[in-house]
C-alpha cells in the first residue's frame, strides 16, 4: 500500500543534508520560495543555501517543501559570427 506523502515539515526533518530543495514559506505580506541546498534542519528552523545567501526559515512558516532535481548544465556562451 502506498504511504501518504510527508507533510512539508516532516519532509525537511527527514531529508538528508545536501539535498536540493525548494521551500515555500510565509513572510510579512505573503509567501516566498527558497531554492537551494538544505544545509541543516532542527526542531524550529531549516537553513537553505541559495545562490545569493544562506536562508534560515522558521518551520512554523513553511507551507510547502520538496526535493528538486539538480540544476541544468550551463550552456556555452553564443559566439557572434
Buried (B, 14 or more C-beta within 10 A) or exposed (E): EEEEEBEBBEBBBEBEEEBBBBBBBBEEEEEEEBBBBBBEBEEEBBBBBEEEEEBEBEBEBBEEBBEEEEEEEEEEEEEEE
